[in-house]
Amino acid sequence: MTPERWHAICAYLDDVFGEQSERMASLMPRAVEAGLPDIAVSASVGHFLHVLCKAVGARTIVEAGTLGGYSGAWLARGLEPGGRLITIEPEALHADFAQGEFEAMGLADRVEIRRGYGMDILPQLVDELGPGGVDVVFLDAIKTEYPEYLPHARAMLRPGGLLIADNALGGGSWWIDNPEGSHESRDGADRFNRMVAADEQFDAACVPIREGVLVARRV
């Protein structure tokens, strides 16, 4: 498949499955104007996250990588009544912008931003929430750290809970079929994919939507 055809298919998915509010559609352009990097899941991936959260009746979601709050908004709207999203973000500019978005969209009562790095916050959440205390873990942070996130995600997920990871197949400047050693994020994603696929505590698959979304059910 040519890159042109792939981009056309992704555009089709966003057109058909990516309906969103005006506020959501303008979120990333406003984030970029505020100085944030122009990286976020697509609208169709956002809907996919929302559907997955609804499918498992998510009451507690942990997200690594808040950025401007775009994916977090999709996740938060997939929560059961009374549920909460804990989203992790090390950059103050990103966290402040996302907090404003969650407040403007009426989601602040169900979203908590933990300021810090995933490798620092995730172990704390395992202790705080307890083994099996989380319904969904969504990873969209530092790709080279994905393999190190895995033990913590496994520990906090309940049986039947979902581990979801963005950029399983690519990340703008790299794709998974590039040679090993060509990009550290490519190697991190590849190692993570293989670890999850081989882990007997997960049933795993990867959906080739946008830059690839790994979905693994905790058994």
Secondary structure, DSSP 8 states (H G I E B T S, - for coil): --HHHHHHHHHHHHHHH----HHHHHHHHHHHHTT--S----HHHHHHHHHHHHHTT-SEEEEE--TTSHHHHHHHHTS-TT-EEEEEE--HHHHHHHHHHHHHTT-GGGEEEEES-HHHHHHHHHHHH-TT-EEEEEE-S-GGGHHHHHHHHHHHEEEEEEEEEE-SSB-SS-BTTS-TTS-HHHHHHHHHHHHHHH-TTEEEEEE-STT-EEEEEE-
